[in-house]
């Protein structure tokens, strides 16, 4: 989407309204459903909200995947690249979060943290927004397409996540398996869901991501749970005491 088209869409009513009062009830208790649509696109369901992150246009690494046109209350994107920021055609009128900052929307507080989308200070692929929020009693950190090491200042804004969504497939735009492992050690989450790696939905001639196994080999010794589907459910009482990697499948 061209920049002008994007802002026209936002100005049409999709941008999140700010300054809504904090709702403690929406932030605690219950459970969280997580559904993966491929790449860095997930639907989070809990606290009475459906939050869609990083919808994509099917092309390149997502060419053979269906477009994630699912109903949601809130949409957040990490960048305006077509593989993680394609918001055209989404059903309804969800509120859209697309810039770093602190927002409270529908009783949920979001923190968007600016990071680099490449290893050259953002000069090639610009910035990436990592999103942190609590839903269904679970502290979530969606790193999107982050490529640069996380600074101490960024870590403070991100907080300590229960659930970390992290890219692991490498390329010029996101973490390699080794970089992902370093970030996991730094952030110390309880549950990790890897994203942004080579899947059967990719066009192999137009996708430079590594397969998931390269990351899992790096993480040898960590508990790995292959879910056997695209969805999981988490609750505060079910969180593991030590790190577990949950592998979703399409």
Phi, psi and omega in degrees: 000132178291152184306317183295319178298320181299312182291332176295319178297315180298314182292343179283358173127003184271348182287143184293138172283138184258163173082013176291142184297145179295134178244106181296328181297323181286346186262348187230158175076179176075207180214170182235126172261136180234122178238131181260133177252001182111155179057237178249021183265123180223151170247125180251124183238124180166165181055030179073014183232150172242113186245120180257128179247134169056056173297148186234161168265128181298110178188156178058242183289351179236018189304319186261017177258145175292143177298134184280068180269075183247153180291138179205159174273325186225138173239132175237140178233149181270337175199181178257017172291151187292342180271002179203015181208034182264103188255359179291141174082005177289140182289152178072201179231066180293152175283140188246127174249124185218356180237149178298151180146181180252126183225149170237117186229127179052036177082005179245133180267127180245141173239115176262123186247123180287130174224175178268145181264008178208186182255016181234042175069021180083005185289335182263310184245009175076207184257158177239143176252119172271136184247131178238134178196169177243130181214133182062025181079006182250129175277118187248140171229113178257108185278351177064233181250042182298141178234340184263153175301148180277129179277167178298319180298318178294321179299320179299317179292323182288329183077186179260109186279147164282316182241126179243124172260119189223135177287142185225358189268002177076213187087182181282351188249354186203172186301140165283168176305319180294319179293322178297318179299317179298319180293321178298315178298325182287320186272335175056056177281172176261331178227136176238135168243114178286148180217177173058056176222170184292126178231176178293347179278358184271153166273108186299340179276349184228026180219123184255022180279154174273155175289164183299325186302329179299322178288316182296326177295320178297328184265021179306136183101344176269145177295126180240126181243115177271112189289325182081020178191184184263002186226149170221164175234135180234148172223156180305323183285342183262000182295138180289159178276340175229166189302133173232131175262120178260120180260116177267160179227155183262000000 
